[in-house]
Every structure is written in structure tokens, then in C-alpha cells.
Amino acid sequence: MIGLATIGLAAASLTTLGCTSRGGVLGVDRCADIPAGAIPEPAGSKVCNWQSAQVTGAVADQTVLYHADFVGTSAELSPGAIERMARNANSGLAGIQPSFVEPSGSNELDAARVNAVTVQLASFGIPSPVVEVASPAALGLRGPQAERVASGFGTIRNSSSGTGAPISQPSGLGGQSNGFSGGIF
């Protein structure tokens, strides 16, 4: 008789604990992701936060001068770097955000590059520009990867002069069939 009572008590407690269709013990659903009365974030808010972080990082990277922005191992700025600095000065970004020079490993060269960038920003009308030597937060791409990405997007050079890598060729998705019949969908 004790065994039957124990089994009955165990069965009753198992049906009242945890998630049940009636809302759990005393109306509290332990499996609910959102507590009762809470309002979940709107759809897309996580993606929006992620995209905002990406944009913030991209804006911060606009004032970073990499090794490729200088001619060889000198302090002379490349034409592309001067053009980008002019765009940043015209948009006001260079006045509100410090410029960073990627470290070269030589203190003398880094000091000369900081001086060259400071002089160039001053020539664009930026009063007392802030230029520092620091490692950029953005991760760079190796040469072949950068070339494929650049030719695939077609923004840095003519997209028809790609490397022949799959990323630089149209994929045929999204209505770009390139004369091929059929497709994935």
C-alpha cells in the first residue's frame, strides 16, 4: 500500500512540475523564453544592432592609414590616401575623429608619417589635427583575398578585370542568369 501511494505521489508531482499545457506550477511556465508581462524586442532589432556595430567600425576605419597608404617605406602619402583624407576633411569626419597610422616597426618612420599626415590634414583646413600611431581595429585581408573582394564588388576597379576566382564571377542568382537556362531555383 505504501508503494502504491509513493507511485501515485510521484506521478502527481511529475505532472505538476515543469512545462505543462496549463502553464506550469501555479500558473508559472518555467519553459517560457519571455517572462509574463515582458515585451520582446521588435523583429530585426538584433540584426539592426549588428549592422550598427559594423557601420560604426567602418566609420572608425575611414581615418586609418595603412602601410599601403604610403609610397613604399617612406612617409610620402599615396594619391589614394590623399584623396581619402580630402573626402574625410570635406565631410567633417577628419575634424571630429583622430587619424591613426599603422605602426611600421620603426619609430623614426612612424614619426615622419605622423608628421606627413598632420601637415596634409592641416592643408585641408583641419585645425590642430590629432594623429596617432596605433594598430587598426579592423582586420585586413591578404592580397589575393582583397583582390577577389575588390573585383567582385566592382567598386575599387573594373569588375570585368577580375582574377577569375569564383567570387569575382556573377553567380547567376537573383535574376542574373547570364544566358544560362535552368538554375538552382
N, C-alpha and C positions, 0 to 999 in steps of 0.2 A: 504494500500500500504506500509505503514511503517512496519507493522507487517511481510509482506512477504519479505521485504528487510532485516529485522532483522534475520528472519529464514534462509534466503539464506546466509547471512554473517556468522551466527553461524555454518551452515553446512560446509561452505568453510573453516572456521578456524579449525573445528574439523578434517577435512580430512588432513590438512597440519601439525597439531601438533602431537607430539609423534612418535611412530614407524609406518612406512608405508613400503610397499614393495619397494618404490622408495628411501629409505634411510633417511626419515625424512625431517625436515625443512632445506632447503638449503644444503641438502646432509649430514646432521649430524644425525646419528642414535642414539637417546637417550637411546635405549634399548640395545646397544652393550655392552658386557662384557669387550671387549678389545678395547681400542681406536685405531683409524685408524693409521697404521704405526707401532704399537707396536708389538713386537714378544712375544707370550706367552711362558711360561716356558715349557720345554720338558715334555712329558708324564712321569709320575713316579717321578718327582722332589719333590713333596710334601711327597710322601712315603719315598723317599731317605732321606729327611731332618728328618722325624720322626724316621727312623731307625738309622740314625747317632746320634740323641739325645739319643736313647735307648742304643746304644753301648757306648757312652761317659759316661752315667750314670753307666753302668755295669762295665766299667773300673775303674771308681772312687770308686765303691763299693768293688773292689778287695782288697783294703788296709784297709778296715774297720773291726775291731774286735768287735764282738758282745758278749753278755753275754755268749752265748753257746760256744764261743771260749776259755773260761776259765773253769777250773775244779771247779765246784761248785761256791762258793762265795769267791774263793781265787784268787791270782794273777798268779797262775800256768797256763801256756798255755796248751791247749789240743793238742794231737798229730796231729789232723787235722789242727789246726791253725798253728802249726809249719811247717807242710808240705806246706800249702798255702803260708806262709811267705817265705819259701825256694824257691818256684816257682816264687814268685814276685821278690825275690832277684836275681835269675838266669836270669830272663827276663829283669832285669834292671828297672822294674816298681817301686820297693821299693826305689830306689835311686833318682827317679825324682818326686815321688808323696808322700806327707805326709801320715802317717798312723794315723787312728783315732780309739780311744777306746770309745765304747758306755758307757755313764755315768751310774754308778751303784747306785748313790744316796749317796754314802759315799766318802768323799774327800780322806780319807786315803787309801781306797781300789782302787780308781781311780789312785792315785799317785803310788801305788805299781804296778798296772797293766801297767801304762805308763813306769815305770822303767823296768819291765819284758820284755815288747815289745822292748824297746830300747836296752837292753842287748842282746836279741835274734837277732835283726837285725844287731847289731854290730858283733855278732858271725858269721853272714853270709857275712861279709865284707862290709857292708854299712857304709861309713864314716859319722859320725855325723847324725844319722837318726832323722827325725822330727816326733815326736809322740805327738798327742794332744787328749784331751778328748772332744768329740763333738757328738751330736746326728747325726746318719747316715741319709743321704738324701733319701736312698731307704726305701720303705715301706716293712716291714716284713710280713710274713704270720703266722697265728695262727698254732699251732701244727698239728691238723688234716688236714688243707689245705696244709701245707708244705709236710706232709707225702704223700698225694694223688698226688701232683705235682711231687714229687721226684720219686715215684714208677711209675707214668705214663710215665715219660721221660726215666726212667731206667738208669739215669746217676749217681745217688747217691747210689742206692742199686739195687739189682736184681729186675728187673721189674716183675718177676713171683711171688714175695712175696709181692704183693700189699695188700691194705686194703680191696679190694673187691668193692671199690667205682667205679662208672661208669667211672671216669676219668682214672682209672688205668687199665681198660679193653680195649682191642682192639675194635675199633668201627665198623669194617667191611667196612669202606670207603677206597677209594684209593687202591683197589686191594687186600685188606686183608679180605677175606671173611670168614676165619676160618671154612670152610666146610659148611657154611650156603648158601643155594641156594636163589636166588632172591636178593633183596636189594632195596635200595631207588631208584637207577637209573635204 
